[in-house]
Amino acid sequence: RKKLTDALEWHLEHGDDAVEALERAERNGIESETLASAPNIGFGIAWIWSDFSELSSTRSGGFGPSAITPEAVVALAEIRGYNKKERAILWHCVYRMDSVWLTWANKEKPNG
């Protein structure tokens, strides 16, 4: 599961625009050490990445970054029809990824 948190940290550091630009450069034959350093999460756990991205959009507004709620994870797992083991894996991974995201978000926001 460390692959997911590593990939999230890399993505947060480089951002969507940088990733798109780097991928475009590689398609045009320009090699990129930055893109080459991106962790590959692999097909087997890509569903967790996708679910985390969707769950991130459910964060409530307010004073500062908020965590993904357990209720949101349970609701998504039910919609997806995940079994007990898949739900446990999803919750564990989302909890760890959310911790990384919250640390990043709190670091990026200016105080006051």
Phi and psi restraints in degrees (range 20) as a CNS / XPLOR table:
assign (resid 1 and name C) (resid 2 and name N)
       (resid 2 and name CA) (resid 2 and name C) 1.0 -62.7 20.0 2
assign (resid 2 and name N) (resid 2 and name CA)
       (resid 2 and name C) (resid 3 and name N) 1.0 -27.3 20.0 2
assign (resid 2 and name C) (resid 3 and name N)
       (resid 3 and name CA) (resid 3 and name C) 1.0 -57.4 20.0 2
assign (resid 3 and name N) (resid 3 and name CA)
       (resid 3 and name C) (resid 4 and name N) 1.0 -39.4 20.0 2
assign (resid 3 and name C) (resid 4 and name N)
       (resid 4 and name CA) (resid 4 and name C) 1.0 -66.9 20.0 2
assign (resid 4 and name N) (resid 4 and name CA)
       (resid 4 and name C) (resid 5 and name N) 1.0 -45.3 20.0 2
assign (resid 4 and name C) (resid 5 and name N)
       (resid 5 and name CA) (resid 5 and name C) 1.0 -69.2 20.0 2
assign (resid 5 and name N) (resid 5 and name CA)
       (resid 5 and name C) (resid 6 and name N) 1.0 -36.3 20.0 2
assign (resid 5 and name C) (resid 6 and name N)
       (resid 6 and name CA) (resid 6 and name C) 1.0 -62.3 20.0 2
assign (resid 6 and name N) (resid 6 and name CA)
       (resid 6 and name C) (resid 7 and name N) 1.0 -44.3 20.0 2
assign (resid 6 and name C) (resid 7 and name N)
       (resid 7 and name CA) (resid 7 and name C) 1.0 -64.4 20.0 2
assign (resid 7 and name N) (resid 7 and name CA)
       (resid 7 and name C) (resid 8 and name N) 1.0 -39.9 20.0 2
assign (resid 7 and name C) (resid 8 and name N)
       (resid 8 and name CA) (resid 8 and name C) 1.0 -64.4 20.0 2
assign (resid 8 and name N) (resid 8 and name CA)
       (resid 8 and name C) (resid 9 and name N) 1.0 -45.2 20.0 2
assign (resid 8 and name C) (resid 9 and name N)
       (resid 9 and name CA) (resid 9 and name C) 1.0 -59.4 20.0 2
assign (resid 9 and name N) (resid 9 and name CA)
       (resid 9 and name C) (resid 10 and name N) 1.0 -43.1 20.0 2
assign (resid 9 and name C) (resid 10 and name N)
       (resid 10 and name CA) (resid 10 and name C) 1.0 -62.7 20.0 2
assign (resid 10 and name N) (resid 10 and name CA)
       (resid 10 and name C) (resid 11 and name N) 1.0 -45.6 20.0 2
assign (resid 10 and name C) (resid 11 and name N)
       (resid 11 and name CA) (resid 11 and name C) 1.0 -64.1 20.0 2
assign (resid 11 and name N) (resid 11 and name CA)
       (resid 11 and name C) (resid 12 and name N) 1.0 -42.5 20.0 2
assign (resid 11 and name C) (resid 12 and name N)
       (resid 12 and name CA) (resid 12 and name C) 1.0 -64.7 20.0 2
assign (resid 12 and name N) (resid 12 and name CA)
       (resid 12 and name C) (resid 13 and name N) 1.0 -36.1 20.0 2
assign (resid 12 and name C) (resid 13 and name N)
       (resid 13 and name CA) (resid 13 and name C) 1.0 -69.3 20.0 2
assign (resid 13 and name N) (resid 13 and name CA)
       (resid 13 and name C) (resid 14 and name N) 1.0 -38.9 20.0 2
assign (resid 13 and name C) (resid 14 and name N)
       (resid 14 and name CA) (resid 14 and name C) 1.0 -98.1 20.0 2
assign (resid 14 and name N) (resid 14 and name CA)
       (resid 14 and name C) (resid 15 and name N) 1.0 -26.8 20.0 2
assign (resid 14 and name C) (resid 15 and name N)
       (resid 15 and name CA) (resid 15 and name C) 1.0 75.7 20.0 2
assign (resid 15 and name N) (resid 15 and name CA)
       (resid 15 and name C) (resid 16 and name N) 1.0 162.3 20.0 2
assign (resid 15 and name C) (resid 16 and name N)
       (resid 16 and name CA) (resid 16 and name C) 1.0 -62.8 20.0 2
assign (resid 16 and name N) (resid 16 and name CA)
       (resid 16 and name C) (resid 17 and name N) 1.0 -44.7 20.0 2
assign (resid 16 and name C) (resid 17 and name N)
       (resid 17 and name CA) (resid 17 and name C) 1.0 -63.4 20.0 2
assign (resid 17 and name N) (resid 17 and name CA)
       (resid 17 and name C) (resid 18 and name N) 1.0 -42.6 20.0 2
assign (resid 17 and name C) (resid 18 and name N)
       (resid 18 and name CA) (resid 18 and name C) 1.0 -65.4 20.0 2
assign (resid 18 and name N) (resid 18 and name CA)
       (resid 18 and name C) (resid 19 and name N) 1.0 -40.7 20.0 2
assign (resid 18 and name C) (resid 19 and name N)
       (resid 19 and name CA) (resid 19 and name C) 1.0 -62.5 20.0 2
assign (resid 19 and name N) (resid 19 and name CA)
       (resid 19 and name C) (resid 20 and name N) 1.0 -45.5 20.0 2
assign (resid 19 and name C) (resid 20 and name N)
       (resid 20 and name CA) (resid 20 and name C) 1.0 -61.8 20.0 2
assign (resid 20 and name N) (resid 20 and name CA)
       (resid 20 and name C) (resid 21 and name N) 1.0 -43.5 20.0 2
assign (resid 20 and name C) (resid 21 and name N)
       (resid 21 and name CA) (resid 21 and name C) 1.0 -63.9 20.0 2
assign (resid 21 and name N) (resid 21 and name CA)
       (resid 21 and name C) (resid 22 and name N) 1.0 -41.5 20.0 2
assign (resid 21 and name C) (resid 22 and name N)
       (resid 22 and name CA) (resid 22 and name C) 1.0 -67.0 20.0 2
assign (resid 22 and name N) (resid 22 and name CA)
       (resid 22 and name C) (resid 23 and name N) 1.0 -40.4 20.0 2
assign (resid 22 and name C) (resid 23 and name N)
       (resid 23 and name CA) (resid 23 and name C) 1.0 -65.5 20.0 2
assign (resid 23 and name N) (resid 23 and name CA)
       (resid 23 and name C) (resid 24 and name N) 1.0 -39.9 20.0 2
assign (resid 23 and name C) (resid 24 and name N)
       (resid 24 and name CA) (resid 24 and name C) 1.0 -62.4 20.0 2
assign (resid 24 and name N) (resid 24 and name CA)
       (resid 24 and name C) (resid 25 and name N) 1.0 -42.5 20.0 2
assign (resid 24 and name C) (resid 25 and name N)
       (resid 25 and name CA) (resid 25 and name C) 1.0 -61.7 20.0 2
assign (resid 25 and name N) (resid 25 and name CA)
       (resid 25 and name C) (resid 26 and name N) 1.0 -43.5 20.0 2
assign (resid 25 and name C) (resid 26 and name N)
       (resid 26 and name CA) (resid 26 and name C) 1.0 -64.8 20.0 2
assign (resid 26 and name N) (resid 26 and name CA)
       (resid 26 and name C) (resid 27 and name N) 1.0 -37.6 20.0 2
assign (resid 26 and name C) (resid 27 and name N)
       (resid 27 and name CA) (resid 27 and name C) 1.0 -63.5 20.0 2
assign (resid 27 and name N) (resid 27 and name CA)
       (resid 27 and name C) (resid 28 and name N) 1.0 -26.7 20.0 2
assign (resid 27 and name C) (resid 28 and name N)
       (resid 28 and name CA) (resid 28 and name C) 1.0 -92.7 20.0 2
assign (resid 28 and name N) (resid 28 and name CA)
       (resid 28 and name C) (resid 29 and name N) 1.0 13.0 20.0 2
assign (resid 28 and name C) (resid 29 and name N)
       (resid 29 and name CA) (resid 29 and name C) 1.0 86.2 20.0 2
assign (resid 29 and name N) (resid 29 and name CA)
       (resid 29 and name C) (resid 30 and name N) 1.0 9.8 20.0 2
assign (resid 29 and name C) (resid 30 and name N)
       (resid 30 and name CA) (resid 30 and name C) 1.0 -99.1 20.0 2
assign (resid 30 and name N) (resid 30 and name CA)
       (resid 30 and name C) (resid 31 and name N) 1.0 116.5 20.0 2
assign (resid 30 and name C) (resid 31 and name N)
       (resid 31 and name CA) (resid 31 and name C) 1.0 -75.8 20.0 2
assign (resid 31 and name N) (resid 31 and name CA)
       (resid 31 and name C) (resid 32 and name N) 1.0 146.4 20.0 2
assign (resid 31 and name C) (resid 32 and name N)
       (resid 32 and name CA) (resid 32 and name C) 1.0 -131.7 20.0 2
assign (resid 32 and name N) (resid 32 and name CA)
       (resid 32 and name C) (resid 33 and name N) 1.0 118.8 20.0 2
assign (resid 32 and name C) (resid 33 and name N)
       (resid 33 and name CA) (resid 33 and name C) 1.0 -65.2 20.0 2
assign (resid 33 and name N) (resid 33 and name CA)
       (resid 33 and name C) (resid 34 and name N) 1.0 -34.3 20.0 2
assign (resid 33 and name C) (resid 34 and name N)
       (resid 34 and name CA) (resid 34 and name C) 1.0 -63.4 20.0 2
assign (resid 34 and name N) (resid 34 and name CA)
       (resid 34 and name C) (resid 35 and name N) 1.0 -48.3 20.0 2
assign (resid 34 and name C) (resid 35 and name N)
       (resid 35 and name CA) (resid 35 and name C) 1.0 -67.6 20.0 2
assign (resid 35 and name N) (resid 35 and name CA)
       (resid 35 and name C) (resid 36 and name N) 1.0 -36.8 20.0 2
assign (resid 35 and name C) (resid 36 and name N)
       (resid 36 and name CA) (resid 36 and name C) 1.0 -63.6 20.0 2
assign (resid 36 and name N) (resid 36 and name CA)
       (resid 36 and name C) (resid 37 and name N) 1.0 -25.9 20.0 2
assign (resid 36 and name C) (resid 37 and name N)
       (resid 37 and name CA) (resid 37 and name C) 1.0 -83.0 20.0 2
assign (resid 37 and name N) (resid 37 and name CA)
       (resid 37 and name C) (resid 38 and name N) 1.0 -5.1 20.0 2
assign (resid 37 and name C) (resid 38 and name N)
       (resid 38 and name CA) (resid 38 and name C) 1.0 -66.7 20.0 2
assign (resid 38 and name N) (resid 38 and name CA)
       (resid 38 and name C) (resid 39 and name N) 1.0 129.8 20.0 2
assign (resid 38 and name C) (resid 39 and name N)
       (resid 39 and name CA) (resid 39 and name C) 1.0 -65.4 20.0 2
assign (resid 39 and name N) (resid 39 and name CA)
       (resid 39 and name C) (resid 40 and name N) 1.0 139.2 20.0 2
assign (resid 39 and name C) (resid 40 and name N)
       (resid 40 and name CA) (resid 40 and name C) 1.0 -97.5 20.0 2
assign (resid 40 and name N) (resid 40 and name CA)
       (resid 40 and name C) (resid 41 and name N) 1.0 114.3 20.0 2
assign (resid 40 and name C) (resid 41 and name N)
       (resid 41 and name CA) (resid 41 and name C) 1.0 -79.1 20.0 2
assign (resid 41 and name N) (resid 41 and name CA)
       (resid 41 and name C) (resid 42 and name N) 1.0 -20.6 20.0 2
assign (resid 41 and name C) (resid 42 and name N)
       (resid 42 and name CA) (resid 42 and name C) 1.0 79.7 20.0 2
assign (resid 42 and name N) (resid 42 and name CA)
       (resid 42 and name C) (resid 43 and name N) 1.0 158.1 20.0 2
assign (resid 42 and name C) (resid 43 and name N)
       (resid 43 and name CA) (resid 43 and name C) 1.0 -65.4 20.0 2
assign (resid 43 and name N) (resid 43 and name CA)
       (resid 43 and name C) (resid 44 and name N) 1.0 -35.9 20.0 2
assign (resid 43 and name C) (resid 44 and name N)
       (resid 44 and name CA) (resid 44 and name C) 1.0 -63.3 20.0 2
assign (resid 44 and name N) (resid 44 and name CA)
       (resid 44 and name C) (resid 45 and name N) 1.0 -24.4 20.0 2
assign (resid 44 and name C) (resid 45 and name N)
       (resid 45 and name CA) (resid 45 and name C) 1.0 -121.7 20.0 2
assign (resid 45 and name N) (resid 45 and name CA)
       (resid 45 and name C) (resid 46 and name N) 1.0 10.9 20.0 2
assign (resid 45 and name C) (resid 46 and name N)
       (resid 46 and name CA) (resid 46 and name C) 1.0 -61.4 20.0 2
assign (resid 46 and name N) (resid 46 and name CA)
       (resid 46 and name C) (resid 47 and name N) 1.0 -28.9 20.0 2
assign (resid 46 and name C) (resid 47 and name N)
       (resid 47 and name CA) (resid 47 and name C) 1.0 -61.8 20.0 2
assign (resid 47 and name N) (resid 47 and name CA)
       (resid 47 and name C) (resid 48 and name N) 1.0 -33.8 20.0 2
assign (resid 47 and name C) (resid 48 and name N)
       (resid 48 and name CA) (resid 48 and name C) 1.0 -69.4 20.0 2
assign (resid 48 and name N) (resid 48 and name CA)
       (resid 48 and name C) (resid 49 and name N) 1.0 -42.8 20.0 2
assign (resid 48 and name C) (resid 49 and name N)
       (resid 49 and name CA) (resid 49 and name C) 1.0 -58.6 20.0 2
assign (resid 49 and name N) (resid 49 and name CA)
       (resid 49 and name C) (resid 50 and name N) 1.0 -46.3 20.0 2
assign (resid 49 and name C) (resid 50 and name N)
       (resid 50 and name CA) (resid 50 and name C) 1.0 -61.5 20.0 2
assign (resid 50 and name N) (resid 50 and name CA)
       (resid 50 and name C) (resid 51 and name N) 1.0 -45.2 20.0 2
assign (resid 50 and name C) (resid 51 and name N)
       (resid 51 and name CA) (resid 51 and name C) 1.0 -66.1 20.0 2
assign (resid 51 and name N) (resid 51 and name CA)
       (resid 51 and name C) (resid 52 and name N) 1.0 -39.5 20.0 2
assign (resid 51 and name C) (resid 52 and name N)
       (resid 52 and name CA) (resid 52 and name C) 1.0 -61.1 20.0 2
assign (resid 52 and name N) (resid 52 and name CA)
       (resid 52 and name C) (resid 53 and name N) 1.0 -42.7 20.0 2
assign (resid 52 and name C) (resid 53 and name N)
       (resid 53 and name CA) (resid 53 and name C) 1.0 -60.9 20.0 2
assign (resid 53 and name N) (resid 53 and name CA)
       (resid 53 and name C) (resid 54 and name N) 1.0 -43.4 20.0 2
assign (resid 53 and name C) (resid 54 and name N)
       (resid 54 and name CA) (resid 54 and name C) 1.0 -66.5 20.0 2
assign (resid 54 and name N) (resid 54 and name CA)
       (resid 54 and name C) (resid 55 and name N) 1.0 -43.2 20.0 2
assign (resid 54 and name C) (resid 55 and name N)
       (resid 55 and name CA) (resid 55 and name C) 1.0 -65.2 20.0 2
assign (resid 55 and name N) (resid 55 and name CA)
       (resid 55 and name C) (resid 56 and name N) 1.0 -31.2 20.0 2
assign (resid 55 and name C) (resid 56 and name N)
       (resid 56 and name CA) (resid 56 and name C) 1.0 -60.8 20.0 2
assign (resid 56 and name N) (resid 56 and name CA)
       (resid 56 and name C) (resid 57 and name N) 1.0 -29.4 20.0 2
assign (resid 56 and name C) (resid 57 and name N)
       (resid 57 and name CA) (resid 57 and name C) 1.0 -75.0 20.0 2
assign (resid 57 and name N) (resid 57 and name CA)
       (resid 57 and name C) (resid 58 and name N) 1.0 -7.7 20.0 2
assign (resid 57 and name C) (resid 58 and name N)
       (resid 58 and name CA) (resid 58 and name C) 1.0 -93.5 20.0 2
assign (resid 58 and name N) (resid 58 and name CA)
       (resid 58 and name C) (resid 59 and name N) 1.0 -0.1 20.0 2
assign (resid 58 and name C) (resid 59 and name N)
       (resid 59 and name CA) (resid 59 and name C) 1.0 -59.9 20.0 2
assign (resid 59 and name N) (resid 59 and name CA)
       (resid 59 and name C) (resid 60 and name N) 1.0 138.7 20.0 2
assign (resid 59 and name C) (resid 60 and name N)
       (resid 60 and name CA) (resid 60 and name C) 1.0 -80.1 20.0 2
assign (resid 60 and name N) (resid 60 and name CA)
       (resid 60 and name C) (resid 61 and name N) 1.0 152.2 20.0 2
assign (resid 60 and name C) (resid 61 and name N)
       (resid 61 and name CA) (resid 61 and name C) 1.0 -78.8 20.0 2
assign (resid 61 and name N) (resid 61 and name CA)
       (resid 61 and name C) (resid 62 and name N) 1.0 -168.7 20.0 2
assign (resid 61 and name C) (resid 62 and name N)
       (resid 62 and name CA) (resid 62 and name C) 1.0 126.9 20.0 2
assign (resid 62 and name N) (resid 62 and name CA)
       (resid 62 and name C) (resid 63 and name N) 1.0 -150.8 20.0 2
assign (resid 62 and name C) (resid 63 and name N)
       (resid 63 and name CA) (resid 63 and name C) 1.0 -88.3 20.0 2
assign (resid 63 and name N) (resid 63 and name CA)
       (resid 63 and name C) (resid 64 and name N) 1.0 90.5 20.0 2
assign (resid 63 and name C) (resid 64 and name N)
       (resid 64 and name CA) (resid 64 and name C) 1.0 92.1 20.0 2
assign (resid 64 and name N) (resid 64 and name CA)
       (resid 64 and name C) (resid 65 and name N) 1.0 173.3 20.0 2
assign (resid 64 and name C) (resid 65 and name N)
       (resid 65 and name CA) (resid 65 and name C) 1.0 -63.7 20.0 2
assign (resid 65 and name N) (resid 65 and name CA)
       (resid 65 and name C) (resid 66 and name N) 1.0 142.9 20.0 2
assign (resid 65 and name C) (resid 66 and name N)
       (resid 66 and name CA) (resid 66 and name C) 1.0 -118.4 20.0 2
assign (resid 66 and name N) (resid 66 and name CA)
       (resid 66 and name C) (resid 67 and name N) 1.0 153.8 20.0 2
assign (resid 66 and name C) (resid 67 and name N)
       (resid 67 and name CA) (resid 67 and name C) 1.0 -77.0 20.0 2
assign (resid 67 and name N) (resid 67 and name CA)
       (resid 67 and name C) (resid 68 and name N) 1.0 157.8 20.0 2
assign (resid 67 and name C) (resid 68 and name N)
       (resid 68 and name CA) (resid 68 and name C) 1.0 -72.2 20.0 2
assign (resid 68 and name N) (resid 68 and name CA)
       (resid 68 and name C) (resid 69 and name N) 1.0 131.1 20.0 2
assign (resid 68 and name C) (resid 69 and name N)
       (resid 69 and name CA) (resid 69 and name C) 1.0 -81.8 20.0 2
assign (resid 69 and name N) (resid 69 and name CA)
       (resid 69 and name C) (resid 70 and name N) 1.0 149.9 20.0 2
assign (resid 69 and name C) (resid 70 and name N)
       (resid 70 and name CA) (resid 70 and name C) 1.0 -57.8 20.0 2
assign (resid 70 and name N) (resid 70 and name CA)
       (resid 70 and name C) (resid 71 and name N) 1.0 -35.0 20.0 2
assign (resid 70 and name C) (resid 71 and name N)
       (resid 71 and name CA) (resid 71 and name C) 1.0 -62.2 20.0 2
assign (resid 71 and name N) (resid 71 and name CA)
       (resid 71 and name C) (resid 72 and name N) 1.0 -37.9 20.0 2
assign (resid 71 and name C) (resid 72 and name N)
       (resid 72 and name CA) (resid 72 and name C) 1.0 -66.8 20.0 2
assign (resid 72 and name N) (resid 72 and name CA)
       (resid 72 and name C) (resid 73 and name N) 1.0 -39.5 20.0 2
assign (resid 72 and name C) (resid 73 and name N)
       (resid 73 and name CA) (resid 73 and name C) 1.0 -65.4 20.0 2
assign (resid 73 and name N) (resid 73 and name CA)
       (resid 73 and name C) (resid 74 and name N) 1.0 -45.4 20.0 2
assign (resid 73 and name C) (resid 74 and name N)
       (resid 74 and name CA) (resid 74 and name C) 1.0 -62.0 20.0 2
assign (resid 74 and name N) (resid 74 and name CA)
       (resid 74 and name C) (resid 75 and name N) 1.0 -44.7 20.0 2
assign (resid 74 and name C) (resid 75 and name N)
       (resid 75 and name CA) (resid 75 and name C) 1.0 -61.7 20.0 2
assign (resid 75 and name N) (resid 75 and name CA)
       (resid 75 and name C) (resid 76 and name N) 1.0 -44.2 20.0 2
assign (resid 75 and name C) (resid 76 and name N)
       (resid 76 and name CA) (resid 76 and name C) 1.0 -65.4 20.0 2
assign (resid 76 and name N) (resid 76 and name CA)
       (resid 76 and name C) (resid 77 and name N) 1.0 -41.4 20.0 2
assign (resid 76 and name C) (resid 77 and name N)
       (resid 77 and name CA) (resid 77 and name C) 1.0 -61.0 20.0 2
assign (resid 77 and name N) (resid 77 and name CA)
       (resid 77 and name C) (resid 78 and name N) 1.0 -38.6 20.0 2
assign (resid 77 and name C) (resid 78 and name N)
       (resid 78 and name CA) (resid 78 and name C) 1.0 -67.0 20.0 2
assign (resid 78 and name N) (resid 78 and name CA)
       (resid 78 and name C) (resid 79 and name N) 1.0 -44.5 20.0 2
assign (resid 78 and name C) (resid 79 and name N)
       (resid 79 and name CA) (resid 79 and name C) 1.0 -58.7 20.0 2
assign (resid 79 and name N) (resid 79 and name CA)
       (resid 79 and name C) (resid 80 and name N) 1.0 -41.7 20.0 2
assign (resid 79 and name C) (resid 80 and name N)
       (resid 80 and name CA) (resid 80 and name C) 1.0 -76.5 20.0 2
assign (resid 80 and name N) (resid 80 and name CA)
       (resid 80 and name C) (resid 81 and name N) 1.0 -15.6 20.0 2
assign (resid 80 and name C) (resid 81 and name N)
       (resid 81 and name CA) (resid 81 and name C) 1.0 75.2 20.0 2
assign (resid 81 and name N) (resid 81 and name CA)
       (resid 81 and name C) (resid 82 and name N) 1.0 30.7 20.0 2
assign (resid 81 and name C) (resid 82 and name N)
       (resid 82 and name CA) (resid 82 and name C) 1.0 -69.7 20.0 2
assign (resid 82 and name N) (resid 82 and name CA)
       (resid 82 and name C) (resid 83 and name N) 1.0 144.4 20.0 2
assign (resid 82 and name C) (resid 83 and name N)
       (resid 83 and name CA) (resid 83 and name C) 1.0 -80.2 20.0 2
assign (resid 83 and name N) (resid 83 and name CA)
       (resid 83 and name C) (resid 84 and name N) 1.0 178.6 20.0 2
assign (resid 83 and name C) (resid 84 and name N)
       (resid 84 and name CA) (resid 84 and name C) 1.0 -59.2 20.0 2
assign (resid 84 and name N) (resid 84 and name CA)
       (resid 84 and name C) (resid 85 and name N) 1.0 -42.8 20.0 2
assign (resid 84 and name C) (resid 85 and name N)
       (resid 85 and name CA) (resid 85 and name C) 1.0 -66.2 20.0 2
assign (resid 85 and name N) (resid 85 and name CA)
       (resid 85 and name C) (resid 86 and name N) 1.0 -44.2 20.0 2
assign (resid 85 and name C) (resid 86 and name N)
       (resid 86 and name CA) (resid 86 and name C) 1.0 -62.9 20.0 2
assign (resid 86 and name N) (resid 86 and name CA)
       (resid 86 and name C) (resid 87 and name N) 1.0 -38.5 20.0 2
assign (resid 86 and name C) (resid 87 and name N)
       (resid 87 and name CA) (resid 87 and name C) 1.0 -63.1 20.0 2
assign (resid 87 and name N) (resid 87 and name CA)
       (resid 87 and name C) (resid 88 and name N) 1.0 -42.8 20.0 2
assign (resid 87 and name C) (resid 88 and name N)
       (resid 88 and name CA) (resid 88 and name C) 1.0 -64.6 20.0 2
assign (resid 88 and name N) (resid 88 and name CA)
       (resid 88 and name C) (resid 89 and name N) 1.0 -42.6 20.0 2
assign (resid 88 and name C) (resid 89 and name N)
       (resid 89 and name CA) (resid 89 and name C) 1.0 -63.2 20.0 2
assign (resid 89 and name N) (resid 89 and name CA)
       (resid 89 and name C) (resid 90 and name N) 1.0 -46.0 20.0 2
assign (resid 89 and name C) (resid 90 and name N)
       (resid 90 and name CA) (resid 90 and name C) 1.0 -59.6 20.0 2
assign (resid 90 and name N) (resid 90 and name CA)
       (resid 90 and name C) (resid 91 and name N) 1.0 -48.9 20.0 2
assign (resid 90 and name C) (resid 91 and name N)
       (resid 91 and name CA) (resid 91 and name C) 1.0 -60.3 20.0 2
assign (resid 91 and name N) (resid 91 and name CA)
       (resid 91 and name C) (resid 92 and name N) 1.0 -46.2 20.0 2
assign (resid 91 and name C) (resid 92 and name N)
       (resid 92 and name CA) (resid 92 and name C) 1.0 -59.3 20.0 2
assign (resid 92 and name N) (resid 92 and name CA)
       (resid 92 and name C) (resid 93 and name N) 1.0 -47.4 20.0 2
assign (resid 92 and name C) (resid 93 and name N)
       (resid 93 and name CA) (resid 93 and name C) 1.0 -69.1 20.0 2
assign (resid 93 and name N) (resid 93 and name CA)
       (resid 93 and name C) (resid 94 and name N) 1.0 -42.9 20.0 2
assign (resid 93 and name C) (resid 94 and name N)
       (resid 94 and name CA) (resid 94 and name C) 1.0 -63.1 20.0 2
assign (resid 94 and name N) (resid 94 and name CA)
       (resid 94 and name C) (resid 95 and name N) 1.0 -41.4 20.0 2
assign (resid 94 and name C) (resid 95 and name N)
       (resid 95 and name CA) (resid 95 and name C) 1.0 -59.2 20.0 2
assign (resid 95 and name N) (resid 95 and name CA)
       (resid 95 and name C) (resid 96 and name N) 1.0 -45.6 20.0 2
assign (resid 95 and name C) (resid 96 and name N)
       (resid 96 and name CA) (resid 96 and name C) 1.0 -69.0 20.0 2
assign (resid 96 and name N) (resid 96 and name CA)
       (resid 96 and name C) (resid 97 and name N) 1.0 -43.2 20.0 2
assign (resid 96 and name C) (resid 97 and name N)
       (resid 97 and name CA) (resid 97 and name C) 1.0 -65.7 20.0 2
assign (resid 97 and name N) (resid 97 and name CA)
       (resid 97 and name C) (resid 98 and name N) 1.0 -38.5 20.0 2
assign (resid 97 and name C) (resid 98 and name N)
       (resid 98 and name CA) (resid 98 and name C) 1.0 -65.4 20.0 2
assign (resid 98 and name N) (resid 98 and name CA)
       (resid 98 and name C) (resid 99 and name N) 1.0 -35.2 20.0 2
assign (resid 98 and name C) (resid 99 and name N)
       (resid 99 and name CA) (resid 99 and name C) 1.0 -61.4 20.0 2
assign (resid 99 and name N) (resid 99 and name CA)
       (resid 99 and name C) (resid 100 and name N) 1.0 -42.8 20.0 2
assign (resid 99 and name C) (resid 100 and name N)
       (resid 100 and name CA) (resid 100 and name C) 1.0 -63.1 20.0 2
assign (resid 100 and name N) (resid 100 and name CA)
       (resid 100 and name C) (resid 101 and name N) 1.0 -45.8 20.0 2
assign (resid 100 and name C) (resid 101 and name N)
       (resid 101 and name CA) (resid 101 and name C) 1.0 -62.9 20.0 2
assign (resid 101 and name N) (resid 101 and name CA)
       (resid 101 and name C) (resid 102 and name N) 1.0 -45.5 20.0 2
assign (resid 101 and name C) (resid 102 and name N)
       (resid 102 and name CA) (resid 102 and name C) 1.0 -63.1 20.0 2
assign (resid 102 and name N) (resid 102 and name CA)
       (resid 102 and name C) (resid 103 and name N) 1.0 -39.9 20.0 2
assign (resid 102 and name C) (resid 103 and name N)
       (resid 103 and name CA) (resid 103 and name C) 1.0 -61.0 20.0 2
assign (resid 103 and name N) (resid 103 and name CA)
       (resid 103 and name C) (resid 104 and name N) 1.0 -45.9 20.0 2
assign (resid 103 and name C) (resid 104 and name N)
       (resid 104 and name CA) (resid 104 and name C) 1.0 -63.5 20.0 2
assign (resid 104 and name N) (resid 104 and name CA)
       (resid 104 and name C) (resid 105 and name N) 1.0 -46.5 20.0 2
assign (resid 104 and name C) (resid 105 and name N)
       (resid 105 and name CA) (resid 105 and name C) 1.0 -63.9 20.0 2
assign (resid 105 and name N) (resid 105 and name CA)
       (resid 105 and name C) (resid 106 and name N) 1.0 -40.1 20.0 2
assign (resid 105 and name C) (resid 106 and name N)
       (resid 106 and name CA) (resid 106 and name C) 1.0 -70.1 20.0 2
assign (resid 106 and name N) (resid 106 and name CA)
       (resid 106 and name C) (resid 107 and name N) 1.0 -29.2 20.0 2
assign (resid 106 and name C) (resid 107 and name N)
       (resid 107 and name CA) (resid 107 and name C) 1.0 -74.3 20.0 2
assign (resid 107 and name N) (resid 107 and name CA)
       (resid 107 and name C) (resid 108 and name N) 1.0 -34.4 20.0 2
assign (resid 107 and name C) (resid 108 and name N)
       (resid 108 and name CA) (resid 108 and name C) 1.0 -79.0 20.0 2
assign (resid 108 and name N) (resid 108 and name CA)
       (resid 108 and name C) (resid 109 and name N) 1.0 -21.6 20.0 2
assign (resid 108 and name C) (resid 109 and name N)
       (resid 109 and name CA) (resid 109 and name C) 1.0 -87.5 20.0 2
assign (resid 109 and name N) (resid 109 and name CA)
       (resid 109 and name C) (resid 110 and name N) 1.0 129.0 20.0 2
assign (resid 109 and name C) (resid 110 and name N)
       (resid 110 and name CA) (resid 110 and name C) 1.0 -69.3 20.0 2
assign (resid 110 and name N) (resid 110 and name CA)
       (resid 110 and name C) (resid 111 and name N) 1.0 148.0 20.0 2
assign (resid 110 and name C) (resid 111 and name N)
       (resid 111 and name CA) (resid 111 and name C) 1.0 -73.2 20.0 2
assign (resid 111 and name N) (resid 111 and name CA)
       (resid 111 and name C) (resid 112 and name N) 1.0 146.8 20.0 2
